[in-house]
Amino acid sequence: MSLNLVKPIYPFRPIGSLSTLASMMRMPERDMVRLASQANGMYRPVKLKTGRQTFDANAPLKFVHARIKATLLDHVVFPWYLTGSLKGRDYKVNAELHKDQAVVICEDVKGFFGAVSDERVFDIWRHFFNFPLNVSEILTSMTIKDRGLPQGAIPSSYLANLALWRDEPLLQAKMAASGVIYSRYVDDIAMSSKTSLTQGQKTELIAAVYGMLLRNGLSAKREKHEIFPATRRMITTKLIVNRKASLLPAQRSNVRAAVREVELLVAQPDVEVSLAWKALNLAANRVGQLGRFHQHLAEPLRRRLQVVREILGNPDQLPIITGNKHPVDTLPATLPWDKW
């Protein structure tokens, strides 16, 4: 039986030399080499509200990361079953692949970003992109920290999507041939089937995933292993997928609580306006997310937030609620490389 392999593709000619890479990075070649040798120490830790630690690159490495994304990683054609941190794809797209199924199996890759080793990253640059040895070494040095991918750095999510490029297409094709849908949202792997699976079939699927991870120096977080039959609530990337992708009840409750918190805040006589705006923007973003799944629940919350806007000031002069700008938008076209 022939398999339909759907692989990630880099459709352009490989970079042929360090001078070409330096030109693409908009910096002198010798400065690029020096930057690569110092890159490991050019990150600052960022602790998220969830307690998870990520990293943010300092300039000029952050500028180079943005150039790597714009000139190389943005041009990779990723297969449909990879859904994390890619334009037009997100956790909702991933969850909807598995809606209305008879069974869903979920796995989580243990310590994913840090476990994607420098050897694995070098393999991506050298053999997926087909770049020369010296170009691959420089790119590897500029995109790793402490011999792994620094979570939060601009190139890391793209490289994480490519971490299993040698084995994942074949695994996905074999599962598809047997009627199983496979997808990966960064470190969250999901498999689902329209028909019920025997215990042996489930074991075989799980073993195939664990084997793929092991061959690539990775392992599954066993405590996150879940098998969801259609008779109970089925959850993929923190969304219910029994009939359609929808938020968990606790998530919906949190959105309502955020709106109520803003209303109580502006009711205080000595409220600091800047804090009220910040809370309003956060609540509005949460309501926007709710609206992607439950428009009928989001609409009354939007009306309540509009009342808050009118209390705080003229709606025509309100701050615009937008996402964060990409770091490349806030950096100059070139940087003074001799001053870092």
C-alpha positions in Angstrom: 0.0 0.0 0.0 1.4 3.4 -1.0 1.4 6.1 1.6 0.7 9.8 1.0 3.7 11.5 2.7 3.0 15.2 3.5 6.3 16.8 4.5 7.5 20.2 5.5 9.2 21.9 2.5 11.7 24.7 2.1 11.1 25.6 -1.6 14.1 27.9 -2.2 17.8 27.3 -3.1 20.1 26.7 -0.1 22.3 29.5 1.2 25.7 28.9 -0.3 28.1 30.8 1.9 28.5 32.8 5.1 28.8 36.0 3.2 25.3 35.4 1.7 23.9 34.6 5.1 25.5 37.8 6.6 23.9 39.8 3.8 20.5 38.3 4.6 21.1 39.2 8.3 22.1 42.7 7.3 25.4 42.7 9.1 29.1 42.2 8.3 30.2 38.6 8.2 32.9 39.0 10.9 30.3 40.5 13.2 27.9 37.7 12.5 30.5 35.1 13.4 31.3 37.0 16.6 27.7 37.3 17.5 27.2 33.5 17.0 30.1 32.8 19.4 28.5 35.0 22.1 24.8 34.2 21.4 24.4 31.7 24.2 24.7 34.5 26.8 22.5 37.0 25.1 19.2 36.0 26.6 17.2 37.2 29.6 14.8 35.0 31.5 11.1 36.0 31.4 8.8 34.4 33.9 5.2 34.1 32.7 2.1 34.4 35.0 1.7 30.6 34.8 5.1 30.2 36.4 6.8 28.9 33.3 10.1 30.5 32.4 10.8 31.6 28.8 13.6 33.6 27.3 13.9 36.9 25.3 16.9 37.6 23.2 18.8 40.9 23.7 19.7 43.1 20.8 21.4 42.6 18.4 20.6 38.9 18.6 16.9 39.6 18.7 17.2 41.6 15.5 19.0 38.6 13.9 16.3 36.3 15.1 13.7 38.4 13.4 15.8 38.3 10.2 16.1 34.5 10.4 12.3 34.3 10.7 11.6 36.7 7.9 14.2 35.4 5.4 14.2 31.7 6.2 11.6 30.2 8.5 8.6 32.2 7.1 9.2 30.5 3.8 8.9 26.9 5.0 5.7 25.2 3.9 4.4 23.3 6.9 2.0 20.4 6.5 -1.5 20.8 7.8 -1.0 18.5 10.8 1.4 20.9 12.4 -0.7 23.6 14.0 1.4 25.4 16.6 2.6 29.0 16.3 2.0 29.2 12.6 0.1 31.9 10.7 -3.5 31.0 10.3 -3.2 28.0 12.7 -3.7 27.8 16.4 -5.1 25.6 19.2 -8.6 26.0 17.8 -7.6 24.7 14.4 -5.8 21.8 16.0 -8.8 20.9 18.2 -11.2 21.0 15.3 -9.2 18.3 13.5 -10.4 16.0 16.2 -14.0 17.0 16.8 -16.8 14.5 16.7 -14.6 11.4 16.9 -15.1 8.1 18.6 -11.8 8.3 20.5 -9.1 10.8 21.1 -5.6 10.0 22.4 -3.4 12.9 23.7 0.3 12.9 24.5 2.6 15.7 25.7 6.4 15.9 24.9 8.4 16.3 28.1 10.4 19.5 28.4 10.0 19.9 24.6 12.0 23.1 23.8 15.0 22.4 26.0 15.0 18.8 24.9 15.3 19.7 21.2 19.1 19.5 21.3 21.8 21.5 19.4 22.4 18.3 17.3 18.8 18.3 16.3 18.8 22.0 15.5 22.0 21.5 13.4 20.4 18.6 11.6 17.5 20.9 10.6 19.8 23.6 9.2 22.2 21.1 7.6 19.9 18.5 6.2 16.3 19.9 6.0 17.4 23.3 4.6 20.5 21.7 3.0 22.8 24.6 4.0 26.6 24.1 4.0 28.3 23.0 7.1 29.6 26.4 8.2 26.3 28.1 7.5 24.5 25.5 9.6 26.9 25.8 12.4 26.5 29.6 12.6 22.7 29.3 12.4 22.7 26.7 15.1 24.8 28.8 17.5 22.5 31.8 16.9 19.3 29.8 17.7 20.1 27.7 20.7 20.8 28.3 24.4 22.5 25.8 26.7 22.4 23.2 24.0 18.6 23.4 23.5 15.9 25.6 22.0 15.2 28.7 24.2 11.4 28.8 24.6 10.2 32.3 23.8 12.9 33.2 21.2 11.5 34.1 17.8 12.9 31.1 15.8 12.2 28.5 18.5 8.6 27.6 17.7 9.4 27.2 14.0 12.4 25.0 14.7 10.3 23.0 17.2 7.8 22.4 14.4 10.7 20.9 12.4 12.2 18.9 15.2 10.6 15.7 14.0 10.9 16.3 10.3 12.6 13.0 9.6 10.0 10.7 11.2 6.8 12.6 11.6 5.6 12.6 7.9 5.8 8.8 7.8 4.1 8.4 11.1 1.2 10.7 10.1 0.9 8.9 6.7 0.7 5.4 8.3 -2.0 6.6 10.8 -4.0 8.3 8.0 -3.9 5.1 6.0 -5.5 3.3 9.0 -8.2 6.1 9.4 -6.5 7.9 12.3 -6.0 11.7 12.3 -2.6 12.8 13.7 -1.7 16.4 14.7 0.9 18.2 16.7 0.4 21.6 18.4 4.0 22.4 19.4 4.5 19.8 22.2 0.9 18.5 22.3 0.3 15.4 20.1 -3.3 14.2 19.4 -4.6 11.2 17.5 -8.3 10.5 16.9 -10.5 8.0 15.0 -14.1 8.1 13.8 -14.4 4.4 14.7 -13.7 2.8 18.0 -10.2 1.3 18.5 -9.3 -1.9 20.3 -6.9 -1.8 23.2 -4.3 -3.3 20.9 -4.8 -0.6 18.3 -4.5 2.1 20.9 -1.3 0.6 22.3 0.1 0.4 18.8 -0.6 4.1 18.1 0.9 5.2 21.4 4.0 3.0 20.9 4.5 4.5 17.5 4.5 8.0 18.9 6.8 7.1 21.8 9.2 5.4 19.3 9.3 8.5 17.1 10.1 10.7 20.1 12.8 8.3 21.4 14.5 8.3 18.0 14.7 12.0 18.2 16.0 12.3 21.7 12.6 13.1 23.2 10.2 11.5 25.5 6.5 11.7 26.5 5.3 13.2 29.7 3.5 10.1 30.9 1.3 11.9 33.4 -0.2 13.9 30.5 -1.2 10.8 28.6 -5.0 10.7 28.1 -7.5 8.5 26.2 -10.9 10.1 25.7 -13.8 7.9 24.5 -16.9 9.7 23.1 -18.9 8.7 26.2 -17.0 11.4 28.3 -15.8 14.9 27.7 -13.0 14.8 25.1 -10.3 17.4 25.5 -7.6 18.4 23.0 -5.3 21.5 23.5 -7.5 22.4 26.4 -10.7 22.5 24.3 -13.7 20.3 24.3 -14.0 18.4 21.0 -16.9 16.1 21.4 -19.1 17.8 18.8 -17.2 21.1 18.0 -14.3 22.9 19.5 -15.4 24.8 22.6 -14.0 26.2 25.8 -14.1 24.3 29.1 -16.7 25.6 31.6 -14.0 26.9 33.9 -12.5 28.9 31.0 -15.9 30.5 30.2 -16.4 31.3 33.9 -12.9 33.0 34.0 -14.0 35.3 31.1 -17.1 36.3 32.9 -15.1 36.9 36.1 -12.7 39.2 34.2 -15.5 41.3 32.9 -17.1 41.5 36.4 -13.7 42.5 37.8 -13.5 45.5 35.4 -17.0 46.6 36.4 -16.1 46.5 40.1 -12.8 48.3 39.4 -14.4 51.3 37.6 -17.1 51.6 40.3 -14.4 52.5 42.8 -14.2 56.3 43.4 -10.4 56.5 43.5 -9.7 54.1 40.6 -6.5 54.7 38.7 -7.6 55.2 35.1 -4.5 53.6 33.6 -5.1 50.4 35.6 -8.7 50.4 34.6 -7.8 50.6 30.9 -5.3 47.8 31.3 -7.9 45.6 33.0 -10.5 46.6 30.3 -8.1 45.6 27.5 -7.3 42.3 29.1 -11.0 41.5 29.6 -11.8 42.5 26.0 -9.1 40.2 24.7 -10.6 37.3 26.8 -14.1 38.1 25.5 -12.7 38.1 22.0 -11.3 34.6 22.6 -14.7 33.5 24.0 -16.4 34.8 20.9 -14.3 32.5 18.6 -16.1 29.6 20.2 -19.3 30.9 21.8 -20.6 34.0 20.1 -23.9 34.0 22.0 -22.0 34.1 25.3 -19.5 36.8 24.2 -22.0 39.3 22.9 -23.6 40.3 26.2 -20.1 40.6 27.7 -19.1 42.9 24.9 -22.0 45.2 25.6 -21.1 45.3 29.3 -17.5 46.3 28.4 -18.8 49.0 26.1 -20.6 50.5 29.1 -17.2 50.5 30.9 -15.6 52.3 28.0 -18.2 55.0 28.1 -17.6 55.5 31.8 -13.9 55.8 31.3 -14.1 58.3 28.4 -14.9 59.1 24.8 -15.0 55.9 22.8 -13.5 57.6 19.8 -10.3 58.4 21.7 -9.9 55.0 23.4 -6.7 53.0 23.3 -6.9 50.4 20.5 -6.8 46.8 21.7 -4.3 45.0 19.6 -1.8 42.2 19.9 1.8 42.8 20.6 3.9 44.0 17.7 6.5 41.5 16.3 10.0 42.5 17.6 11.1 43.1 14.0 8.6 46.0 13.8 10.2 47.8 16.7 13.8 47.5 15.5 15.7 49.6 12.9 16.5 48.2 9.5 20.1 48.0 10.6 21.9 48.1 13.9 25.3 49.6 14.9 27.1 46.3 15.1 30.3 47.9 16.3 28.6 49.0 19.5 27.5 45.8 21.1 
